[in-house]
Amino acid sequence: MNRSIALLTLLTAAGLAACNPPAVVTVPVTVPGPAGATGDTGATGNTGNTGNTGTTGATGNTGATGNTGNTGKAGDGTTVIVVAPAASGPSN
């Protein structure tokens, strides 16, 4: 029984292979022609967007100290005493 199935399979394969001869397929080859004329120049593109604003620069150095002022005029002999007000307590 094992031999008959194997023999039947082999004969079927051989019979099917003999029925269809291989087909010859020809592929058409296209040959490019001469180049055409150059086309017109394209339109000018749009203007680009404005770039981002830069970062803030570093703080500058402290300026030079000014000159000492002139000595004031001598008084008329009158003395004025200014008393600073006392510090107030915390408000509630």
PDB file of N, CA, C and O in Angstrom:
ATOM      1  N   MET A   1       0.824  -1.184   0.000  1.00  0.00           N
ATOM      2  CA  MET A   1       0.000   0.000   0.000  1.00  0.00           C
ATOM      3  C   MET A   1       0.871   1.251   0.000  1.00  0.00           C
ATOM      4  O   MET A   1       0.568   2.211  -0.709  1.00  0.00           O
ATOM      5  N   ASN A   2       1.951   1.256   0.785  1.00  0.00           N
ATOM      6  CA  ASN A   2       2.829   2.418   0.812  1.00  0.00           C
ATOM      7  C   ASN A   2       3.475   2.650  -0.542  1.00  0.00           C
ATOM      8  O   ASN A   2       3.669   3.796  -0.946  1.00  0.00           O
ATOM      9  N   ARG A   3       3.808   1.584  -1.243  1.00  0.00           N
ATOM     10  CA  ARG A   3       4.455   1.721  -2.539  1.00  0.00           C
ATOM     11  C   ARG A   3       3.483   2.202  -3.604  1.00  0.00           C
ATOM     12  O   ARG A   3       3.882   2.927  -4.516  1.00  0.00           O
ATOM     13  N   SER A   4       2.247   1.824  -3.510  1.00  0.00           N
ATOM     14  CA  SER A   4       1.285   2.216  -4.537  1.00  0.00           C
ATOM     15  C   SER A   4       0.970   3.716  -4.453  1.00  0.00           C
ATOM     16  O   SER A   4       0.769   4.360  -5.483  1.00  0.00           O
ATOM     17  N   ILE A   5       0.927   4.263  -3.262  1.00  0.00           N
ATOM     18  CA  ILE A   5       0.670   5.716  -3.119  1.00  0.00           C
ATOM     19  C   ILE A   5       1.862   6.504  -3.640  1.00  0.00           C
ATOM     20  O   ILE A   5       1.688   7.515  -4.321  1.00  0.00           O
ATOM     21  N   ALA A   6       3.051   6.059  -3.331  1.00  0.00           N
ATOM     22  CA  ALA A   6       4.249   6.745  -3.796  1.00  0.00           C
ATOM     23  C   ALA A   6       4.356   6.658  -5.315  1.00  0.00           C
ATOM     24  O   ALA A   6       4.722   7.635  -5.969  1.00  0.00           O
ATOM     25  N   LEU A   7       4.033   5.476  -5.887  1.00  0.00           N
ATOM     26  CA  LEU A   7       4.091   5.304  -7.329  1.00  0.00           C
ATOM     27  C   LEU A   7       3.046   6.159  -8.036  1.00  0.00           C
ATOM     28  O   LEU A   7       3.331   6.739  -9.084  1.00  0.00           O
ATOM     29  N   LEU A   8       1.853   6.244  -7.482  1.00  0.00           N
ATOM     30  CA  LEU A   8       0.785   7.060  -8.050  1.00  0.00           C
ATOM     31  C   LEU A   8       1.165   8.533  -8.026  1.00  0.00           C
ATOM     32  O   LEU A   8       0.905   9.249  -8.993  1.00  0.00           O
ATOM     33  N   THR A   9       1.770   8.994  -6.948  1.00  0.00           N
ATOM     34  CA  THR A   9       2.196  10.389  -6.824  1.00  0.00           C
ATOM     35  C   THR A   9       3.273  10.707  -7.852  1.00  0.00           C
ATOM     36  O   THR A   9       3.250  11.772  -8.469  1.00  0.00           O
ATOM     37  N   LEU A  10       4.209   9.794  -8.037  1.00  0.00           N
ATOM     38  CA  LEU A  10       5.286  10.010  -8.991  1.00  0.00           C
ATOM     39  C   LEU A  10       4.764  10.057 -10.426  1.00  0.00           C
ATOM     40  O   LEU A  10       5.205  10.895 -11.213  1.00  0.00           O
ATOM     41  N   LEU A  11       3.834   9.172 -10.775  1.00  0.00           N
ATOM     42  CA  LEU A  11       3.271   9.164 -12.127  1.00  0.00           C
ATOM     43  C   LEU A  11       2.417  10.401 -12.392  1.00  0.00           C
ATOM     44  O   LEU A  11       2.407  10.917 -13.510  1.00  0.00           O
ATOM     45  N   THR A  12       1.702  10.880 -11.379  1.00  0.00           N
ATOM     46  CA  THR A  12       0.883  12.081 -11.537  1.00  0.00           C
ATOM     47  C   THR A  12       1.767  13.296 -11.792  1.00  0.00           C
ATOM     48  O   THR A  12       1.464  14.115 -12.659  1.00  0.00           O
ATOM     49  N   ALA A  13       2.857  13.415 -11.040  1.00  0.00           N
ATOM     50  CA  ALA A  13       3.774  14.542 -11.223  1.00  0.00           C
ATOM     51  C   ALA A  13       4.412  14.507 -12.600  1.00  0.00           C
ATOM     52  O   ALA A  13       4.565  15.546 -13.242  1.00  0.00           O
ATOM     53  N   ALA A  14       4.779  13.339 -13.051  1.00  0.00           N
ATOM     54  CA  ALA A  14       5.402  13.230 -14.366  1.00  0.00           C
ATOM     55  C   ALA A  14       4.406  13.554 -15.469  1.00  0.00           C
ATOM     56  O   ALA A  14       4.767  14.163 -16.476  1.00  0.00           O
ATOM     57  N   GLY A  15       3.162  13.152 -15.286  1.00  0.00           N
ATOM     58  CA  GLY A  15       2.146  13.426 -16.295  1.00  0.00           C
ATOM     59  C   GLY A  15       1.812  14.901 -16.386  1.00  0.00           C
ATOM     60  O   GLY A  15       1.630  15.433 -17.482  1.00  0.00           O
ATOM     61  N   LEU A  16       1.733  15.554 -15.265  1.00  0.00           N
ATOM     62  CA  LEU A  16       1.434  16.991 -15.282  1.00  0.00           C
ATOM     63  C   LEU A  16       2.598  17.800 -15.847  1.00  0.00           C
ATOM     64  O   LEU A  16       2.381  18.806 -16.522  1.00  0.00           O
ATOM     65  N   ALA A  17       3.805  17.380 -15.584  1.00  0.00           N
ATOM     66  CA  ALA A  17       4.970  18.092 -16.096  1.00  0.00           C
ATOM     67  C   ALA A  17       5.070  17.966 -17.602  1.00  0.00           C
ATOM     68  O   ALA A  17       5.566  18.886 -18.251  1.00  0.00           O
ATOM     69  N   ALA A  18       4.623  16.875 -18.180  1.00  0.00           N
ATOM     70  CA  ALA A  18       4.727  16.663 -19.612  1.00  0.00           C
ATOM     71  C   ALA A  18       3.671  17.443 -20.383  1.00  0.00           C
ATOM     72  O   ALA A  18       3.849  17.680 -21.578  1.00  0.00           O
ATOM     73  N   CYS A  19       2.580  17.849 -19.743  1.00  0.00           N
ATOM     74  CA  CYS A  19       1.483  18.513 -20.444  1.00  0.00           C
ATOM     75  C   CYS A  19       1.794  19.961 -20.801  1.00  0.00           C
ATOM     76  O   CYS A  19       1.391  20.426 -21.868  1.00  0.00           O
ATOM     77  N   ASN A  20       2.486  20.669 -19.955  1.00  0.00           N
ATOM     78  CA  ASN A  20       2.695  22.105 -20.165  1.00  0.00           C
ATOM     79  C   ASN A  20       4.154  22.387 -20.501  1.00  0.00           C
ATOM     80  O   ASN A  20       5.002  22.372 -19.609  1.00  0.00           O
ATOM     81  N   PRO A  21       4.464  22.645 -21.780  1.00  0.00           N
ATOM     82  CA  PRO A  21       5.847  22.999 -22.115  1.00  0.00           C
ATOM     83  C   PRO A  21       6.108  24.420 -21.600  1.00  0.00           C
ATOM     84  O   PRO A  21       5.175  25.218 -21.512  1.00  0.00           O
ATOM     85  N   PRO A  22       7.332  24.740 -21.267  1.00  0.00           N
ATOM     86  CA  PRO A  22       7.628  26.089 -20.764  1.00  0.00           C
ATOM     87  C   PRO A  22       7.364  27.135 -21.841  1.00  0.00           C
ATOM     88  O   PRO A  22       7.744  26.960 -22.999  1.00  0.00           O
ATOM     89  N   ALA A  23       6.717  28.210 -21.451  1.00  0.00           N
ATOM     90  CA  ALA A  23       6.384  29.282 -22.386  1.00  0.00           C
ATOM     91  C   ALA A  23       7.542  30.267 -22.481  1.00  0.00           C
ATOM     92  O   ALA A  23       8.194  30.570 -21.481  1.00  0.00           O
ATOM     93  N   VAL A  24       7.792  30.763 -23.685  1.00  0.00           N
ATOM     94  CA  VAL A  24       8.836  31.763 -23.892  1.00  0.00           C
ATOM     95  C   VAL A  24       8.177  33.134 -23.794  1.00  0.00           C
ATOM     96  O   VAL A  24       7.227  33.438 -24.516  1.00  0.00           O
ATOM     97  N   VAL A  25       8.694  33.946 -22.895  1.00  0.00           N
ATOM     98  CA  VAL A  25       8.136  35.279 -22.684  1.00  0.00           C
ATOM     99  C   VAL A  25       9.151  36.293 -23.182  1.00  0.00           C
ATOM    100  O   VAL A  25      10.303  36.291 -22.748  1.00  0.00           O
ATOM    101  N   THR A  26       8.725  37.155 -24.088  1.00  0.00           N
ATOM    102  CA  THR A  26       9.603  38.214 -24.576  1.00  0.00           C
ATOM    103  C   THR A  26       9.204  39.520 -23.904  1.00  0.00           C
ATOM    104  O   THR A  26       8.028  39.882 -23.854  1.00  0.00           O
ATOM    105  N   VAL A  27      10.186  40.198 -23.404  1.00  0.00           N
ATOM    106  CA  VAL A  27       9.956  41.474 -22.711  1.00  0.00           C
ATOM    107  C   VAL A  27      10.365  42.586 -23.648  1.00  0.00           C
ATOM    108  O   VAL A  27      11.503  42.618 -24.115  1.00  0.00           O
ATOM    109  N   PRO A  28       9.437  43.514 -23.934  1.00  0.00           N
ATOM    110  CA  PRO A  28       9.814  44.608 -24.850  1.00  0.00           C
ATOM    111  C   PRO A  28      10.813  45.553 -24.175  1.00  0.00           C
ATOM    112  O   PRO A  28      10.684  45.864 -22.991  1.00  0.00           O
ATOM    113  N   VAL A  29      11.790  45.995 -24.930  1.00  0.00           N
ATOM    114  CA  VAL A  29      12.807  46.912 -24.434  1.00  0.00           C
ATOM    115  C   VAL A  29      12.558  48.262 -25.075  1.00  0.00           C
ATOM    116  O   VAL A  29      12.518  48.382 -26.300  1.00  0.00           O
ATOM    117  N   THR A  30      12.388  49.290 -24.230  1.00  0.00           N
ATOM    118  CA  THR A  30      12.169  50.632 -24.779  1.00  0.00           C
ATOM    119  C   THR A  30      13.512  51.339 -24.904  1.00  0.00           C
ATOM    120  O   THR A  30      14.338  51.300 -23.993  1.00  0.00           O
ATOM    121  N   VAL A  31      13.711  51.973 -26.026  1.00  0.00           N
ATOM    122  CA  VAL A  31      14.943  52.718 -26.281  1.00  0.00           C
ATOM    123  C   VAL A  31      14.595  54.194 -26.185  1.00  0.00           C
ATOM    124  O   VAL A  31      13.698  54.658 -26.889  1.00  0.00           O
ATOM    125  N   PRO A  32      15.287  54.947 -25.327  1.00  0.00           N
ATOM    126  CA  PRO A  32      14.962  56.372 -25.187  1.00  0.00           C
ATOM    127  C   PRO A  32      15.317  57.152 -26.451  1.00  0.00           C
ATOM    128  O   PRO A  32      16.293  56.851 -27.138  1.00  0.00           O
ATOM    129  N   GLY A  33      14.508  58.147 -26.733  1.00  0.00           N
ATOM    130  CA  GLY A  33      14.751  58.997 -27.894  1.00  0.00           C
ATOM    131  C   GLY A  33      15.656  60.157 -27.527  1.00  0.00           C
ATOM    132  O   GLY A  33      16.202  60.191 -26.425  1.00  0.00           O
ATOM    133  N   PRO A  34      15.821  61.102 -28.432  1.00  0.00           N
ATOM    134  CA  PRO A  34      16.680  62.259 -28.141  1.00  0.00           C
ATOM    135  C   PRO A  34      16.024  63.159 -27.091  1.00  0.00           C
ATOM    136  O   PRO A  34      14.805  63.142 -26.919  1.00  0.00           O
ATOM    137  N   ALA A  35      16.834  63.929 -26.406  1.00  0.00           N
ATOM    138  CA  ALA A  35      16.335  64.824 -25.360  1.00  0.00           C
ATOM    139  C   ALA A  35      15.538  65.962 -25.980  1.00  0.00           C
ATOM    140  O   ALA A  35      15.835  66.423 -27.082  1.00  0.00           O
ATOM    141  N   GLY A  36      14.525  66.404 -25.253  1.00  0.00           N
ATOM    142  CA  GLY A  36      13.698  67.506 -25.727  1.00  0.00           C
ATOM    143  C   GLY A  36      14.320  68.857 -25.401  1.00  0.00           C
ATOM    144  O   GLY A  36      15.409  68.931 -24.832  1.00  0.00           O
ATOM    145  N   ALA A  37      13.626  69.908 -25.762  1.00  0.00           N
ATOM    146  CA  ALA A  37      14.104  71.270 -25.508  1.00  0.00           C
ATOM    147  C   ALA A  37      14.028  71.581 -24.017  1.00  0.00           C
ATOM    148  O   ALA A  37      13.226  70.990 -23.294  1.00  0.00           O
ATOM    149  N   THR A  38      14.860  72.505 -23.564  1.00  0.00           N
ATOM    150  CA  THR A  38      14.869  72.914 -22.164  1.00  0.00           C
ATOM    151  C   THR A  38      13.607  73.715 -21.864  1.00  0.00           C
ATOM    152  O   THR A  38      13.179  74.533 -22.678  1.00  0.00           O
ATOM    153  N   GLY A  39      13.011  73.479 -20.696  1.00  0.00           N
ATOM    154  CA  GLY A  39      11.790  74.185 -20.319  1.00  0.00           C
ATOM    155  C   GLY A  39      12.068  75.597 -19.832  1.00  0.00           C
ATOM    156  O   GLY A  39      13.221  75.981 -19.632  1.00  0.00           O
ATOM    157  N   ASP A  40      10.990  76.375 -19.639  1.00  0.00           N
ATOM    158  CA  ASP A  40      11.109  77.753 -19.157  1.00  0.00           C
ATOM    159  C   ASP A  40      11.580  77.766 -17.707  1.00  0.00           C
ATOM    160  O   ASP A  40      11.423  76.789 -16.975  1.00  0.00           O
ATOM    161  N   THR A  41      12.165  78.904 -17.307  1.00  0.00           N
ATOM    162  CA  THR A  41      12.609  79.081 -15.929  1.00  0.00           C
ATOM    163  C   THR A  41      11.397  79.179 -15.014  1.00  0.00           C
ATOM    164  O   THR A  41      10.397  79.805 -15.369  1.00  0.00           O
ATOM    165  N   GLY A  42      11.480  78.571 -13.853  1.00  0.00           N
ATOM    166  CA  GLY A  42      10.368  78.590 -12.908  1.00  0.00           C
ATOM    167  C   GLY A  42      10.221  79.943 -12.222  1.00  0.00           C
ATOM    168  O   GLY A  42      11.110  80.791 -12.305  1.00  0.00           O
ATOM    169  N   ALA A  43       9.088  80.138 -11.540  1.00  0.00           N
ATOM    170  CA  ALA A  43       8.809  81.390 -10.835  1.00  0.00           C
ATOM    171  C   ALA A  43       9.678  81.498  -9.587  1.00  0.00           C
ATOM    172  O   ALA A  43      10.138  80.491  -9.048  1.00  0.00           O
ATOM    173  N   THR A  44       9.896  82.729  -9.136  1.00  0.00           N
ATOM    174  CA  THR A  44      10.674  82.978  -7.924  1.00  0.00           C
ATOM    175  C   THR A  44       9.883  82.498  -6.716  1.00  0.00           C
ATOM    176  O   THR A  44       8.666  82.673  -6.662  1.00  0.00           O
ATOM    177  N   GLY A  45      10.561  81.897  -5.752  1.00  0.00           N
ATOM    178  CA  GLY A  45       9.907  81.380  -4.542  1.00  0.00           C
ATOM    179  C   GLY A  45       9.525  82.489  -3.569  1.00  0.00           C
ATOM    180  O   GLY A  45       9.933  83.639  -3.731  1.00  0.00           O
ATOM    181  N   ASN A  46       8.743  82.136  -2.565  1.00  0.00           N
ATOM    182  CA  ASN A  46       8.297  83.087  -1.550  1.00  0.00           C
ATOM    183  C   ASN A  46       9.454  83.481  -0.635  1.00  0.00           C
ATOM    184  O   ASN A  46      10.419  82.733  -0.482  1.00  0.00           O
ATOM    185  N   THR A  47       9.344  84.663  -0.029  1.00  0.00           N
ATOM    186  CA  THR A  47      10.335  85.130   0.937  1.00  0.00           C
ATOM    187  C   THR A  47      10.184  84.343   2.228  1.00  0.00           C
ATOM    188  O   THR A  47       9.064  84.041   2.639  1.00  0.00           O
ATOM    189  N   GLY A  48      11.273  84.014   2.861  1.00  0.00           N
ATOM    190  CA  GLY A  48      11.246  83.239   4.109  1.00  0.00           C
ATOM    191  C   GLY A  48      10.763  84.070   5.289  1.00  0.00           C
ATOM    192  O   GLY A  48      10.673  85.294   5.205  1.00  0.00           O
ATOM    193  N   ASN A  49      10.459  83.402   6.372  1.00  0.00           N
ATOM    194  CA  ASN A  49       9.990  84.057   7.601  1.00  0.00           C
ATOM    195  C   ASN A  49      11.142  84.770   8.304  1.00  0.00           C
ATOM    196  O   ASN A  49      12.311  84.435   8.114  1.00  0.00           O
ATOM    197  N   THR A  50      10.783  85.765   9.122  1.00  0.00           N
ATOM    198  CA  THR A  50      11.773  86.469   9.927  1.00  0.00           C
ATOM    199  C   THR A  50      12.277  85.545  11.024  1.00  0.00           C
ATOM    200  O   THR A  50      11.502  84.768  11.582  1.00  0.00           O
ATOM    201  N   GLY A  51      13.548  85.618  11.337  1.00  0.00           N
ATOM    202  CA  GLY A  51      14.139  84.754  12.360  1.00  0.00           C
ATOM    203  C   GLY A  51      13.703  85.154  13.768  1.00  0.00           C
ATOM    204  O   GLY A  51      13.070  86.192  13.956  1.00  0.00           O
ATOM    205  N   ASN A  52      14.038  84.342  14.735  1.00  0.00           N
ATOM    206  CA  ASN A  52      13.704  84.585  16.134  1.00  0.00           C
ATOM    207  C   ASN A  52      14.549  85.715  16.703  1.00  0.00           C
ATOM    208  O   ASN A  52      15.665  85.956  16.245  1.00  0.00           O
ATOM    209  N   THR A  53      14.006  86.413  17.714  1.00  0.00           N
ATOM    210  CA  THR A  53      14.738  87.476  18.392  1.00  0.00           C
ATOM    211  C   THR A  53      15.819  86.872  19.261  1.00  0.00           C
ATOM    212  O   THR A  53      15.602  85.833  19.885  1.00  0.00           O
ATOM    213  N   GLY A  54      16.971  87.497  19.313  1.00  0.00           N
ATOM    214  CA  GLY A  54      18.085  86.988  20.117  1.00  0.00           C
ATOM    215  C   GLY A  54      17.840  87.175  21.609  1.00  0.00           C
ATOM    216  O   GLY A  54      16.896  87.857  22.008  1.00  0.00           O
ATOM    217  N   THR A  55      18.685  86.574  22.423  1.00  0.00           N
ATOM    218  CA  THR A  55      18.552  86.672  23.879  1.00  0.00           C
ATOM    219  C   THR A  55      19.116  87.998  24.369  1.00  0.00           C
ATOM    220  O   THR A  55      19.916  88.636  23.683  1.00  0.00           O
ATOM    221  N   THR A  56      18.691  88.409  25.566  1.00  0.00           N
ATOM    222  CA  THR A  56      19.146  89.659  26.173  1.00  0.00           C
ATOM    223  C   THR A  56      20.612  89.548  26.542  1.00  0.00           C
ATOM    224  O   THR A  56      21.055  88.501  27.013  1.00  0.00           O
ATOM    225  N   GLY A  57      21.365  90.606  26.335  1.00  0.00           N
ATOM    226  CA  GLY A  57      22.794  90.599  26.638  1.00  0.00           C
ATOM    227  C   GLY A  57      23.063  90.681  28.137  1.00  0.00           C
ATOM    228  O   GLY A  57      22.143  90.899  28.926  1.00  0.00           O
ATOM    229  N   ALA A  58      24.305  90.508  28.521  1.00  0.00           N
ATOM    230  CA  ALA A  58      24.714  90.542  29.930  1.00  0.00           C
ATOM    231  C   ALA A  58      24.690  91.981  30.446  1.00  0.00           C
ATOM    232  O   ALA A  58      24.830  92.929  29.673  1.00  0.00           O
ATOM    233  N   THR A  59      24.512  92.133  31.763  1.00  0.00           N
ATOM    234  CA  THR A  59      24.510  93.453  32.397  1.00  0.00           C
ATOM    235  C   THR A  59      25.913  94.045  32.350  1.00  0.00           C
ATOM    236  O   THR A  59      26.898  93.329  32.530  1.00  0.00           O
ATOM    237  N   GLY A  60      26.006  95.339  32.111  1.00  0.00           N
ATOM    238  CA  GLY A  60      27.302  96.001  32.017  1.00  0.00           C
ATOM    239  C   GLY A  60      27.958  96.190  33.382  1.00  0.00           C
ATOM    240  O   GLY A  60      27.334  95.965  34.419  1.00  0.00           O
ATOM    241  N   ASN A  61      29.210  96.602  33.369  1.00  0.00           N
ATOM    242  CA  ASN A  61      29.965  96.843  34.605  1.00  0.00           C
ATOM    243  C   ASN A  61      29.533  98.156  35.266  1.00  0.00           C
ATOM    244  O   ASN A  61      28.984  99.040  34.608  1.00  0.00           O
ATOM    245  N   THR A  62      29.788  98.271  36.577  1.00  0.00           N
ATOM    246  CA  THR A  62      29.479  99.503  37.320  1.00  0.00           C
ATOM    247  C   THR A  62      30.395 100.622  36.851  1.00  0.00           C
ATOM    248  O   THR A  62      31.582 100.406  36.605  1.00  0.00           O
ATOM    249  N   GLY A  63      29.836 101.815  36.729  1.00  0.00           N
ATOM    250  CA  GLY A  63      30.624 102.958  36.271  1.00  0.00           C
ATOM    251  C   GLY A  63      31.607 103.446  37.334  1.00  0.00           C
ATOM    252  O   GLY A  63      31.558 103.019  38.487  1.00  0.00           O
ATOM    253  N   ALA A  64      32.491 104.340  36.926  1.00  0.00           N
ATOM    254  CA  ALA A  64      33.509 104.882  37.834  1.00  0.00           C
ATOM    255  C   ALA A  64      32.854 105.835  38.845  1.00  0.00           C
ATOM    256  O   ALA A  64      31.843 106.467  38.540  1.00  0.00           O
ATOM    257  N   THR A  65      33.435 105.934  40.047  1.00  0.00           N
ATOM    258  CA  THR A  65      32.940 106.838  41.097  1.00  0.00           C
ATOM    259  C   THR A  65      33.323 108.273  40.730  1.00  0.00           C
ATOM    260  O   THR A  65      34.423 108.538  40.246  1.00  0.00           O
ATOM    261  N   GLY A  66      32.385 109.185  40.974  1.00  0.00           N
ATOM    262  CA  GLY A  66      32.636 110.597  40.660  1.00  0.00           C
ATOM    263  C   GLY A  66      33.602 111.263  41.642  1.00  0.00           C
ATOM    264  O   GLY A  66      33.959 110.684  42.669  1.00  0.00           O
ATOM    265  N   ASN A  67      34.015 112.475  41.312  1.00  0.00           N
ATOM    266  CA  ASN A  67      34.942 113.236  42.165  1.00  0.00           C
ATOM    267  C   ASN A  67      34.225 113.756  43.405  1.00  0.00           C
ATOM    268  O   ASN A  67      33.007 113.932  43.402  1.00  0.00           O
ATOM    269  N   THR A  68      34.988 113.998  44.459  1.00  0.00           N
ATOM    270  CA  THR A  68      34.439 114.568  45.692  1.00  0.00           C
ATOM    271  C   THR A  68      34.036 116.015  45.431  1.00  0.00           C
ATOM    272  O   THR A  68      34.738 116.757  44.744  1.00  0.00           O
ATOM    273  N   GLY A  69      32.876 116.406  45.999  1.00  0.00           N
ATOM    274  CA  GLY A  69      32.390 117.766  45.793  1.00  0.00           C
ATOM    275  C   GLY A  69      33.223 118.809  46.532  1.00  0.00           C
ATOM    276  O   GLY A  69      34.044 118.469  47.384  1.00  0.00           O
ATOM    277  N   ASN A  70      33.006 120.074  46.201  1.00  0.00           N
ATOM    278  CA  ASN A  70      33.729 121.181  46.836  1.00  0.00           C
ATOM    279  C   ASN A  70      33.224 121.393  48.263  1.00  0.00           C
ATOM    280  O   ASN A  70      32.090 121.036  48.584  1.00  0.00           O
ATOM    281  N   THR A  71      34.057 121.967  49.106  1.00  0.00           N
ATOM    282  CA  THR A  71      33.689 122.282  50.482  1.00  0.00           C
ATOM    283  C   THR A  71      32.647 123.391  50.471  1.00  0.00           C
ATOM    284  O   THR A  71      32.750 124.344  49.699  1.00  0.00           O
ATOM    285  N   GLY A  72      31.622 123.258  51.354  1.00  0.00           N
ATOM    286  CA  GLY A  72      30.544 124.229  51.403  1.00  0.00           C
ATOM    287  C   GLY A  72      30.963 125.561  52.033  1.00  0.00           C
ATOM    288  O   GLY A  72      32.037 125.675  52.623  1.00  0.00           O
ATOM    289  N   LYS A  73      30.092 126.560  51.895  1.00  0.00           N
ATOM    290  CA  LYS A  73      30.334 127.898  52.425  1.00  0.00           C
ATOM    291  C   LYS A  73      30.102 127.890  53.937  1.00  0.00           C
ATOM    292  O   LYS A  73      29.200 127.203  54.417  1.00  0.00           O
ATOM    293  N   ALA A  74      30.879 128.621  54.668  1.00  0.00           N
ATOM    294  CA  ALA A  74      30.728 128.698  56.128  1.00  0.00           C
ATOM    295  C   ALA A  74      29.406 129.365  56.485  1.00  0.00           C
ATOM    296  O   ALA A  74      28.962 130.283  55.796  1.00  0.00           O
ATOM    297  N   GLY A  75      28.775 128.897  57.571  1.00  0.00           N
ATOM    298  CA  GLY A  75      27.473 129.407  57.976  1.00  0.00           C
ATOM    299  C   GLY A  75      27.544 130.800  58.619  1.00  0.00           C
ATOM    300  O   GLY A  75      28.630 131.347  58.814  1.00  0.00           O
ATOM    301  N   ASP A  76      26.339 131.383  58.956  1.00  0.00           N
ATOM    302  CA  ASP A  76      26.229 132.711  59.519  1.00  0.00           C
ATOM    303  C   ASP A  76      26.277 132.690  61.043  1.00  0.00           C
ATOM    304  O   ASP A  76      26.096 133.738  61.662  1.00  0.00           O
ATOM    305  N   GLY A  77      26.503 131.584  61.648  1.00  0.00           N
ATOM    306  CA  GLY A  77      26.523 131.483  63.092  1.00  0.00           C
ATOM    307  C   GLY A  77      25.246 130.900  63.638  1.00  0.00           C
ATOM    308  O   GLY A  77      25.160 130.689  64.847  1.00  0.00           O
ATOM    309  N   THR A  78      24.252 130.627  62.826  1.00  0.00           N
ATOM    310  CA  THR A  78      22.999 130.030  63.277  1.00  0.00           C
ATOM    311  C   THR A  78      23.127 128.522  63.151  1.00  0.00           C
ATOM    312  O   THR A  78      23.579 128.016  62.124  1.00  0.00           O
ATOM    313  N   THR A  79      22.727 127.801  64.197  1.00  0.00           N
ATOM    314  CA  THR A  79      22.793 126.349  64.188  1.00  0.00           C
ATOM    315  C   THR A  79      21.378 125.796  64.185  1.00  0.00           C
ATOM    316  O   THR A  79      20.552 126.215  64.997  1.00  0.00           O
ATOM    317  N   VAL A  80      21.089 124.878  63.303  1.00  0.00           N
ATOM    318  CA  VAL A  80      19.778 124.244  63.224  1.00  0.00           C
ATOM    319  C   VAL A  80      19.966 122.768  63.575  1.00  0.00           C
ATOM    320  O   VAL A  80      20.802 122.087  62.982  1.00  0.00           O
ATOM    321  N   ILE A  81      19.173 122.270  64.557  1.00  0.00           N
ATOM    322  CA  ILE A  81      19.255 120.877  64.978  1.00  0.00           C
ATOM    323  C   ILE A  81      17.992 120.181  64.474  1.00  0.00           C
ATOM    324  O   ILE A  81      16.878 120.617  64.765  1.00  0.00           O
ATOM    325  N   VAL A  82      18.169 119.111  63.726  1.00  0.00           N
ATOM    326  CA  VAL A  82      17.050 118.333  63.198  1.00  0.00           C
ATOM    327  C   VAL A  82      17.011 117.028  63.979  1.00  0.00           C
ATOM    328  O   VAL A  82      17.994 116.287  64.008  1.00  0.00           O
ATOM    329  N   VAL A  83      15.842 116.738  64.629  1.00  0.00           N
ATOM    330  CA  VAL A  83      15.689 115.524  65.413  1.00  0.00           C
ATOM    331  C   VAL A  83      14.890 114.514  64.569  1.00  0.00           C
ATOM    332  O   VAL A  83      13.807 114.832  64.077  1.00  0.00           O
ATOM    333  N   ALA A  84      15.432 113.296  64.408  1.00  0.00           N
ATOM    334  CA  ALA A  84      14.742 112.250  63.641  1.00  0.00           C
ATOM    335  C   ALA A  84      13.568 111.735  64.465  1.00  0.00           C
ATOM    336  O   ALA A  84      13.711 111.573  65.677  1.00  0.00           O
ATOM    337  N   PRO A  85      12.406 111.468  63.853  1.00  0.00           N
ATOM    338  CA  PRO A  85      11.266 110.972  64.624  1.00  0.00           C
ATOM    339  C   PRO A  85      11.555 109.558  65.156  1.00  0.00           C
ATOM    340  O   PRO A  85      12.328 108.800  64.571  1.00  0.00           O
ATOM    341  N   ALA A  86      10.906 109.231  66.287  1.00  0.00           N
ATOM    342  CA  ALA A  86      11.100 107.911  66.892  1.00  0.00           C
ATOM    343  C   ALA A  86      10.497 106.844  65.985  1.00  0.00           C
ATOM    344  O   ALA A  86       9.511 107.090  65.290  1.00  0.00           O
ATOM    345  N   ALA A  87      11.098 105.657  65.999  1.00  0.00           N
ATOM    346  CA  ALA A  87      10.595 104.548  65.161  1.00  0.00           C
ATOM    347  C   ALA A  87       9.250 104.112  65.679  1.00  0.00           C
ATOM    348  O   ALA A  87       9.068 103.975  66.889  1.00  0.00           O
ATOM    349  N   SER A  88       8.298 103.891  64.787  1.00  0.00           N
ATOM    350  CA  SER A  88       6.958 103.487  65.208  1.00  0.00           C
ATOM    351  C   SER A  88       6.931 101.967  65.394  1.00  0.00           C
ATOM    352  O   SER A  88       7.730 101.248  64.795  1.00  0.00           O
ATOM    353  N   GLY A  89       5.996 101.482  66.236  1.00  0.00           N
ATOM    354  CA  GLY A  89       5.847 100.052  66.494  1.00  0.00           C
ATOM    355  C   GLY A  89       5.113  99.369  65.347  1.00  0.00           C
ATOM    356  O   GLY A  89       4.634 100.032  64.427  1.00  0.00           O
ATOM    357  N   PRO A  90       5.027  98.057  65.403  1.00  0.00           N
ATOM    358  CA  PRO A  90       4.332  97.341  64.323  1.00  0.00           C
ATOM    359  C   PRO A  90       2.838  97.643  64.307  1.00  0.00           C
ATOM    360  O   PRO A  90       2.222  97.774  65.365  1.00  0.00           O
ATOM    361  N   SER A  91       2.261  97.754  63.137  1.00  0.00           N
ATOM    362  CA  SER A  91       0.817  98.029  63.031  1.00  0.00           C
ATOM    363  C   SER A  91       0.053  96.729  63.139  1.00  0.00           C
ATOM    364  O   SER A  91       0.505  95.677  62.687  1.00  0.00           O
ATOM    365  N   ASN A  92      -1.143  96.830  63.762  1.00  0.00           N
ATOM    366  CA  ASN A  92      -1.969  95.612  63.946  1.00  0.00           C
ATOM    367  C   ASN A  92      -3.017  95.549  62.899  1.00  0.00           C
ATOM    368  O   ASN A  92      -3.811  94.609  62.876  1.00  0.00           O
TER     369      ASN A  92
END
